[in-house]
Amino acid sequence: MTRPSDPKELAQLRRQMDFLNQQLTRILTERLDLAEQISQVKQAQGLPLHDPDRERQMLETSLAAVVEPNKSPAIKRMLESIFAFTLDYLKNNWRRNQ
């Protein structure tokens, strides 16, 4: 590994971050698409859009997969934000479809 102050290393690290951001964007788009499908099924079945128990279960399952425990609090906050933004997105679409 080169010295942390090496500009080439910084550029390489930034390229890796850019690549991860692109992957996250793709995955988040897929997640929204799937959440829309789930909301359509729920709407057809007369179920509420938000299921706090399911959200808790998803959070617990995801956090159990964290291999670096010191990162769990940050990952938990990120997941909670993703869940909240997904719900907001779906609520806007839910109202339009009723």
N, C-alpha and C positions, 0 to 999 in steps of 0.2 A: 504494500500500500504506500502511496506517495504521501508527502506531508499534507496535513489538512489545509495549509495555506496555498497549495498548488492550484492555480486557476484551472488547469485541465481536470483536476479531480472535482472541483466545484461544478464545472460544466457537465461532467459525466453524471454526477449525482443529480443535477437538475434534469438531465435527459431521462434518468430513471424515474424521477418524480413526475415528469410530464407523461411518461408512459403509464405509470400507475393512475394518474388522473384520468387519462383516456379510458383505462379499464374500468375505473370507478363510474365514469359517466355511462359507459355501456351497461354495466351491471345495474346502476340505479334506474336507467331507462327500462331495462327488462323487469326490474322490480315494480316499477309503476305500471307497466303493461299487465303484469300478473295481478297486481292489486286491483286494477280496473276489472279484470275478469272475475276475481273473487267478489268484488262489490256488485257486479251484475247478477251473479248467482244469489248472493244474499238478498238483493232487491227482489228478485223473482220469487224467493222463498219467504219473503216478508220478515227477514232477519234484520236486526240493527246493523248499521255500518260498523260501529266500533265495538270491539270485543276486548275489554281490558284483561280478561283472563288469558286470552290467546296472546295478547301483546306481552304479558308477563312471561308466559311460557317461551315465546320466541326470544325474549331478552335473556332468560335463564339459560336456554339451550346455546345461544350464541356466546354468552360469557363463559360457559363451561369449556368452550373450545379455545379460549385464550391461553397461549402457552407461556406468556410472560406476565405473571400476576401484577407486576407494578404498572402495567398498561391497562388493566381492567377498568379502573375508574374513567380513563379517557375514552376507551372503547364504549363503555356503558353510556356515556354522555352522547357520543356520536350516534349510537344506535337509537337512543331515545329521540334525538333530533330527527333522524331519518323516519322513525315511526310517526312523529308529530307532523312532519312535512307531508308524508304520504297521506295521513288522515285529512289534513287540510286540503290537499289536492283532490282527494276523493269526495270530500264534502261539497266542494265546488261543483264537481261533475254530477254528484248525486242529486243536488238541487235542480240542475239543468235537465236531468232525465225524469224528474217526477212531474 
